[in-house]
Structure formats: structure tokens, C-alpha cells
């Protein structure tokens, strides 16, 4: 390839990434406006944006008290939590797929979600936990998810830290925690069983402004570091030997990245329950457009994850209205066919 052709190819890739980022951001803002209007008290997208702006800048924008109350007290925190949760799960999926070099790696295939479900089940059925009061279930789910990540790290470290070791450890833990959760469901009462099952469906009904603040704060702390260390992720995605030859401390980097991905996952699913396929599908969609450079793949996947989860929640709220379906069910319905499509389309072309 001639130098001029190479420069043109690089310029075309930059334009493609720029268009993708801009279109994703615009689509996300548009979907936020639509999602805020969904509900029994309907109003237009323009009225929804006016209510948002009136809440932020009351001296410059006006809106009815009813619209502001509905938007700010009942709907906006749910919509923004879907954005933050989808962003966090997608970023966690990118990190795990990068360090493990496996297209099927995600927080859910590695047992972290199963561990969170076990923690919630322990709190619901046995009433035992590390945090009391109204945060008993949330605290258990969060700590059990981090515990799973620590066990995966310890088992992989014992065998010699490597992608294969971590994947095998995660699969083993997934089955173990699933078995414990099933046992607790069998021992629980009918009401406890119903509560456990509903928690495992995954839902945004439990969102609130403080919970949104926690997830957003973690994203604001973790994302700059991940983008800053994107070159290390690029090297790890090429293999341990190549990463070591480039001066990347493989074991330490894998540990840090695994902890960050687990922390983001735990912070989301402890509030929402199990929401699958976002961390699995969003990175694949984005990788097909922006490539494998994690400087761009991380934020772009976050945007796609936010769009997917907010879109799934919007569908869950409208398909059987006024009944609201758990968003975890909707992401599975949307994610499975799309993932099969990706699998059939790519065949043996790698990832």
C-alpha cells in the first residue's frame, strides 16, 4: 500500500469513527426525550425537554408544575440510570473481552452476575448480609459480585495468571453460584421465591437519584483511567507474550482491569438485578464500526450499551402497557437473536 493510500485509509477511518460518535450521541439524546414521555401521563418530546431545562435553569425556561413533577420525580432518574447502567455494563464487557481475548467473555459469562444473584438470594431468603436495613439486598449483591471477582483472580493466580485460567475459573463459579441460588429458591417460601425471581429478572424500577449518582461517580472515576491505559488493553488483546515484549506488566494489568470491570458490573447489577447481553453484544456492535483500538472502543461501546439498555427499557414499558416488563427479559429477547446474527455473519473470521 502506498503512503497516500495509507493516509487516505486512516482519514476514512477517522471520519467513520467521528460520524459514529456523533450519530450515537444524537440518537441517545433523542431516545432520552422519547423515553421521558412514556407513561400514563403523556406529553410531547418538546414538553419533556422543556421540563428538564426548566428544572436545570428555572430562570430561563418555563414548564408546567405537573410536567416538572412527573419528569424529575418519577421518570428522568430511571431514564438516566438506564443510560449509566448500559454504559457501565458495555464498558465492563469491553474490558473483559480485551484482557481475556474471548468474544464470549462478559460479566455474566464469568459468574459475576450469578454471584450477585446468590448474594441477593441470601439476603431475601435467609435475611443475612453484610449491610442491614434497606440496603441489605443491594449490599449483599454488590459484595458477592466482588467476591466472585476475587475468587476468579485467586484461582487464576494459583494456576498462573492467564486468560484461559480466568475463563475456566469464571465458568466454574457461575455454575457454583447458580446452584446455591437454586438451593435457596427451593428452601424459600413462596413470597421469598417470587422476590428472588423478580430480582433476577432485572428491572430499573428500583432506580433513584442517589443510585444514579453512585453509578455515575464510578464511571467518572474509572473511564478516564481506562482510556488512559487503553494502549495496555490493546497490547493485552494481542496476547501475553506481545504485551510483555512491549513492556506491559501483564499480571498486574489484568488484575487492575478485572477489578475495574467487576466493580462497574457490581455497582450496576446490585441496584438492577440481572441484566444480560449488554456487556456481550454492545462491544461486538461497536468493534465492527470503530475497530479494536480501545481508545475509541471503550467510550463508543458505552454509548451503544446506553442506547441498547434505554431502548430495551422503553420497549418494556410500552409493549404491554400499563404492565411494565422487566428489562432483563427484554434485553434477552433482543440480545439473543442479534448475537446469533453476529455469529452467523462473522463465521470463522475471528473478532
WOLIN-V500742 format. One record per helix or strand of 3 or more residues. SS is the DSSP state (A for helix, B for strand). FROM is the first residue (numbers start at 1). TO is the last residue. Records with the same first field share a line. If there is no record, write none. Layout:
SS=FROM-TO  FROM-TO
This chain:
A=3-37  45-56  65-100  112-126  133-159  163-187  190-201  209-228  230-237  240-245  250-272  278-290  294-318  327-346
